[in-house]
């Protein structure tokens, strides 16, 4: 079953890029989750190699 171009619908993405500090700073923990994740990853890899 072929569809013509006018029968196809496209949903527009509603994602917008905003430079406002309120939206950019939505994570108020800073870099601690990334540091904790790296430490946990290192510990897991170290335990796997034991």
LINBEL-V972108 format. One record per pair of residues at least 4 apart in sequence whose C-alpha atoms are under 7 Angstrom apart, sorted by sequence separation. I is the first residue (numbers start at 1). J is the second residue. D is the distance in whole Angstrom. If there is no record, write none. Layout:
i->I j->J d->D
i->I j->J d->D
This chain:
i->3 j->7 d->6
i->4 j->8 d->7
i->20 j->24 d->6
i->21 j->25 d->6
i->22 j->26 d->7
i->31 j->35 d->6
i->32 j->36 d->6
i->33 j->37 d->6
i->34 j->38 d->6
i->35 j->39 d->6
i->36 j->40 d->6
i->37 j->41 d->6
i->38 j->42 d->6
i->39 j->43 d->6
i->40 j->44 d->6
i->41 j->45 d->6
i->42 j->46 d->6
i->43 j->47 d->6
i->44 j->48 d->6
i->45 j->49 d->6
i->46 j->50 d->6
i->19 j->24 d->7
